[in-house]
């Protein structure tokens, strides 16, 4: 496999985590207007991305294959939990 194909596979592996990490803080600002902001939009996206990619890598290690629906469910739960923690939603 040439380097361009490896880069393409890597990008396609992390693409769901990237989209989730970008959409979660934006949607949280729209739907949770009265909540206090704990971090900037970029920091929230970076933390959500790190949490989501780590779950994807863990799912790859556990199942031996990527693209499993259980892994995507765990990724969504990890991203939502990290967003909930960063927004300090339990306080309001």
Secondary structure by P-SEA (a helix, b strand, c coil): ccaaaaaaaaaaaaaaaaaaaaaaaaaaaaccccccccccaaaaaaaaaaaaaaaaaaaaaaccccccaaaaaaaaaaaaaaaaaaaccccc
